[in-house]
Amino acid sequence: MAAKLDLRRFPGFLAITILCLVVLYAPLAVVAVYSFNASTSITNWGGTSLTWYVDVFTGPEAPKFQKAALNSFVIAVCAASIATIIATAAAVAMTRAGRFRGKTLGFALINLPLMVPEVVTAVASLVFFSAIGFTTGLMTILVAHTVFCIPFAYLPIAARMQSIPDQYEQAAMDLYATPSEAFRLVLLPLMTPGVLSGFLLAFIISLDDFLITNFVKGAGIETLPTAIFGSVKQGIKPNIMAISTLMLGVSVVFVSLSWLIGRMGQDKKQAS
């Protein structure tokens, strides 16, 4: 029997891993550390302070950022909810409907936003909205985010469904449950960890998105990422570092929750 391949034993693997981690996370660490800088300089350390976090909520730019944050939150909740509903229906069709004509094409379309560069999706969305005469604004952001978030919600939901044997629904229907009752009373509760995980992942993807939003938002409409970008164009200020650190913290929390909920669902299944 061939020996199991262990990448950790390859020469240079540890060094390359550390280098990649430093390149990826060192800039985030620098931004997080300097968000506590008491100095108005973004390069000179002037002591530890929460001044810029207070400025985010009470400073002269606070109303602009608060309105942008509210827009981001509302759009993220709505887009994630709609995307999760569509992704759940798609996951049920893909895993429970057996083989049908167009299944491969449908799977490709669901995952297309993951494979297409985001800037292409942004330009295509803007061209589409312009072609149909759809005025850009919050609604165009919502539609674009919903489409973009579907595959992110689909992946954990489909993974969860693939781990659930279809004997559960068959047993329920043998006990005179209708297909809808078997789904609602048996399959959906078992899917819940995957559905919640997909919703949280779609929510944070929508909340953090800048590129697509910047193309389709229209004049006078800002989300938190675009508001931050607008402020950065006028010069990097310490309060921008504080906002970026808060967004990073929110992203880490939601991604961690998504992973933990999905892991809990798998652990419960294995225990049962």
C-alpha positions in Angstrom: 0.0 0.0 0.0 1.4 3.4 -0.9 2.4 5.7 2.0 0.0 8.5 2.7 1.3 11.8 1.3 2.2 14.3 4.0 2.8 17.8 2.6 4.3 18.9 6.0 7.3 16.8 5.3 8.2 18.5 2.0 11.3 20.7 2.2 10.5 24.3 2.7 6.8 23.7 3.4 6.9 25.3 6.9 8.8 28.4 5.6 6.4 28.9 2.7 3.4 28.5 5.0 4.8 31.1 7.4 5.6 33.5 4.6 2.1 33.2 3.2 0.5 33.8 6.6 2.7 36.9 7.2 1.9 38.4 3.8 -1.8 37.8 4.3 -2.2 38.8 7.9 0.6 41.2 8.8 -1.2 44.2 7.1 -4.4 43.4 9.1 -2.4 43.2 12.3 -0.8 46.6 11.6 -4.1 48.2 10.9 -5.6 46.7 14.1 -2.6 47.9 16.2 -2.5 51.4 14.9 -6.2 51.8 15.4 -5.3 52.2 19.1 -2.7 54.8 18.4 -3.3 58.0 20.4 -1.4 60.1 17.8 -3.1 61.6 14.7 -0.3 60.2 12.7 -0.9 56.8 11.0 2.9 55.9 11.2 4.2 57.4 14.5 3.1 55.6 17.7 1.9 58.1 20.3 0.6 55.7 23.0 -2.4 53.5 23.4 -5.9 55.1 23.2 -9.5 54.4 22.3 -9.8 58.0 20.8 -10.5 56.9 17.3 -13.1 54.3 18.3 -14.9 57.0 20.1 -14.5 59.3 17.0 -16.2 56.6 14.9 -19.4 57.0 16.9 -19.3 60.6 17.9 -16.9 62.4 15.5 -17.8 64.7 12.6 -17.9 61.9 10.2 -20.0 59.6 12.5 -23.4 60.4 10.8 -22.1 59.5 7.4 -20.6 56.2 8.6 -23.7 55.3 10.7 -26.0 55.8 7.7 -23.6 53.8 5.5 -23.4 51.0 8.1 -27.2 50.9 8.4 -27.5 50.5 4.6 -24.9 47.8 4.6 -26.7 45.9 7.4 -30.1 46.1 5.8 -28.8 45.0 2.4 -26.8 42.2 3.9 -29.8 40.8 5.9 -32.1 41.0 2.9 -29.6 39.6 0.4 -28.5 36.8 2.7 -32.1 35.9 3.5 -33.2 35.7 -0.1 -30.0 34.0 -1.2 -30.4 31.4 1.6 -33.9 30.6 0.5 -32.9 30.2 -3.1 -29.8 28.2 -2.1 -31.9 25.9 0.1 -34.3 25.2 -2.8 -31.4 24.6 -5.2 -29.7 22.2 -2.7 -32.9 20.2 -2.3 -33.3 19.9 -6.0 -29.6 19.0 -6.6 -29.4 16.4 -3.8 -32.9 14.9 -3.7 -34.3 15.1 -7.3 -32.0 12.5 -8.7 -30.7 12.8 -12.2 -32.6 15.2 -14.5 -32.0 17.1 -17.7 -30.0 20.3 -17.1 -28.7 19.3 -13.7 -25.1 19.8 -14.6 -25.9 23.1 -16.2 -27.9 24.2 -13.2 -25.0 23.3 -10.9 -22.6 25.3 -13.1 -24.9 28.4 -13.0 -25.3 28.2 -9.3 -21.5 28.3 -8.9 -20.8 30.7 -11.7 -20.3 33.8 -9.5 -17.5 31.9 -7.7 -15.6 31.3 -10.9 -16.2 34.6 -12.7 -13.9 37.5 -11.6 -15.8 39.9 -9.4 -15.1 42.9 -11.5 -16.7 41.1 -14.5 -19.8 40.4 -12.4 -19.8 44.1 -11.4 -19.6 45.4 -14.9 -22.1 42.9 -16.2 -24.6 43.8 -13.4 -24.2 47.5 -14.3 -24.7 46.9 -18.0 -27.7 44.7 -17.3 -29.4 47.3 -15.0 -28.7 50.0 -17.6 -30.1 47.9 -20.4 -33.4 47.3 -18.7 -33.7 50.9 -17.4 -33.4 49.9 -13.7 -32.3 53.0 -11.8 -29.2 52.3 -9.7 -29.7 52.6 -5.9 -30.3 50.3 -2.9 -32.5 48.0 -4.9 -29.8 47.3 -7.5 -27.2 46.6 -4.8 -29.7 44.2 -3.2 -30.3 42.3 -6.4 -26.6 42.1 -7.3 -25.6 41.0 -3.8 -28.4 38.4 -3.7 -27.1 36.8 -7.0 -23.5 37.0 -5.8 -24.3 35.5 -2.4 -26.2 32.4 -3.6 -23.2 30.1 -4.2 -21.8 31.1 -0.8 -25.0 30.1 0.9 -25.4 27.0 -1.3 -22.1 25.4 -0.4 -22.7 24.7 3.3 -26.3 23.9 2.8 -25.5 21.3 0.0 -22.7 19.9 2.1 -25.1 19.4 5.0 -27.8 17.8 2.8 -25.4 15.4 1.2 -24.6 14.1 4.7 -28.3 13.4 5.5 -29.6 10.0 4.1 -32.9 10.2 2.2 -34.2 7.3 4.4 -35.4 9.9 6.9 -37.9 11.4 4.4 -38.9 8.0 3.1 -39.6 6.8 6.6 -41.8 9.8 7.2 -43.7 9.3 4.0 -44.1 5.6 4.9 -45.9 6.9 8.0 -48.3 8.9 5.8 -46.5 12.2 5.8 -46.9 14.2 2.6 -43.7 15.3 0.8 -44.1 18.8 2.1 -44.6 17.6 5.6 -41.6 15.3 5.3 -39.5 18.3 4.2 -40.9 20.7 6.9 -40.9 18.3 9.8 -38.0 16.0 9.1 -35.5 17.3 6.5 -35.6 21.0 7.4 -34.7 20.6 11.1 -31.8 18.3 10.1 -30.7 21.0 7.5 -30.9 23.8 10.0 -27.1 24.0 10.9 -26.2 24.1 7.2 -28.9 26.8 6.5 -27.7 29.0 9.4 -24.1 28.5 8.3 -25.0 29.5 4.7 -26.9 32.5 5.9 -24.1 33.8 8.1 -21.5 33.3 5.3 -23.8 35.1 2.7 -24.4 37.9 5.2 -20.7 38.6 5.8 -20.0 38.4 2.0 -22.6 41.0 1.3 -21.6 43.2 4.3 -18.0 43.4 3.2 -18.5 43.7 -0.6 -17.0 46.8 -2.2 -16.4 46.1 -5.9 -19.9 45.1 -7.0 -21.5 47.7 -4.7 -19.3 50.5 -6.1 -20.4 49.8 -9.6 -24.2 49.5 -9.0 -24.9 51.8 -6.0 -25.7 54.9 -7.9 -25.1 58.5 -6.8 -25.7 59.5 -3.2 -25.9 55.9 -2.0 -23.2 54.6 0.3 -22.5 51.3 2.1 -19.8 51.1 4.8 -17.1 49.7 2.4 -17.7 52.5 -0.2 -17.9 55.1 2.5 -14.5 54.0 3.8 -13.1 54.1 0.3 -14.4 57.6 -0.2 -12.7 58.8 3.0 -9.4 57.0 2.1 -9.3 58.9 -1.2 -9.0 62.1 0.8 -6.2 60.7 2.9 -5.9 57.8 5.4 -7.0 58.9 8.9 -6.7 57.0 12.1 -10.5 56.7 12.4 -10.5 54.7 9.2 -8.3 52.2 10.8 -10.7 51.9 13.7 -13.6 51.3 11.4 -11.6 48.8 9.4 -10.7 46.9 12.6 -14.4 46.8 13.7 -15.4 45.4 10.3 -12.6 42.9 10.6 -13.8 41.8 14.0 -17.4 41.4 12.8 -16.2 39.4 9.8 -14.1 37.1 12.0 -17.1 36.6 14.4 -19.6 35.7 11.6 -17.2 33.4 9.7 -16.3 31.7 13.0 -20.0 31.3 13.8 -20.7 29.9 10.3 -17.9 27.3 10.8 -18.9 26.4 14.3 -22.6 25.9 13.4 -21.7 23.7 10.5 -19.2 21.8 12.6 -21.8 21.3 15.4 -24.3 19.9 12.8 -21.7 17.4 11.7 -20.8 16.4 15.3 -24.4 15.8 16.1 -24.9 13.6 13.1 -21.8 11.5 14.0 -23.0 11.2 17.6 -26.4 10.0 16.4 
